[in-house]
Amino acid sequence: MNRMVRHIMPLRPRVLVKVLAARAEPTDPKDGFGVNVAGVPHGAKVIFGKTAGVKVPWDDELRLLETNEVLATVDEIREDEMS
């Protein structure tokens, strides 16, 4: 039996994020699917409100957010790299 694979392309200024424990980051769509028009860099780690966005019905880890619901992007830098 073939497994169904779904691809989500957020419309308007929205982003798709994957919720991980106490943080969230966008999922990694395959190359060639659409253009980033939301202004949130692909692969960025983001912070958003606990109740923000819409949960994806078939995957509890995915959430669609309006870009104005993204409060910040997070850069992780190792302490020894800071100058």
C-alpha positions in Angstrom: 0.0 0.0 0.0 1.3 3.5 -0.9 1.8 6.0 1.9 0.1 9.4 1.4 2.5 12.3 1.5 1.1 15.8 2.0 2.7 19.1 1.1 1.4 22.3 2.7 2.0 25.6 0.9 0.9 28.4 3.3 -1.1 31.1 1.5 -0.8 34.9 2.1 1.8 35.9 4.7 1.8 32.7 6.7 4.5 30.2 7.8 4.4 26.6 8.6 6.1 25.7 11.9 6.9 22.4 13.6 6.5 22.6 17.4 9.3 21.0 19.3 9.1 20.8 23.1 9.5 24.4 24.3 10.4 25.8 21.0 9.3 25.8 17.4 10.9 25.9 14.0 9.7 25.7 10.4 9.5 22.4 8.8 11.9 21.7 5.9 9.9 21.6 2.7 11.5 19.9 -0.3 13.4 22.2 -2.7 11.4 23.6 -5.5 8.1 24.1 -3.5 7.1 27.8 -3.7 8.8 31.0 -2.8 9.2 32.5 0.7 7.0 35.5 0.7 6.4 35.6 4.5 9.7 37.3 5.4 10.6 34.6 7.9 13.8 32.9 6.7 13.5 29.3 5.7 14.8 27.1 8.6 14.6 29.9 11.2 13.8 29.0 14.8 10.9 31.2 15.9 9.0 32.1 19.0 5.2 32.5 19.0 2.4 32.5 21.5 1.1 29.2 23.0 -2.3 29.6 21.4 -1.2 31.2 18.1 -1.9 29.8 14.7 -4.0 26.9 13.5 -3.1 23.2 14.2 -2.8 21.0 11.2 -5.5 18.3 11.6 -3.4 15.3 10.6 -0.2 16.3 12.5 -0.2 17.6 16.0 3.4 19.0 15.6 2.5 21.3 12.7 0.9 24.7 13.0 0.1 27.4 10.5 0.9 30.9 11.7 0.2 34.4 10.4 3.6 36.2 10.1 2.4 38.8 12.6 2.0 35.9 15.2 5.7 35.2 14.9 7.2 37.2 17.8 10.9 36.7 17.0 13.5 34.6 15.2 16.2 33.0 17.3 19.9 32.7 16.4 21.8 30.0 18.4 25.4 30.8 18.8 27.9 28.8 20.7 29.4 30.7 23.6 33.0 30.1 22.3 32.0 31.8 19.0 30.9 35.0 20.6 33.4 37.9 20.5 
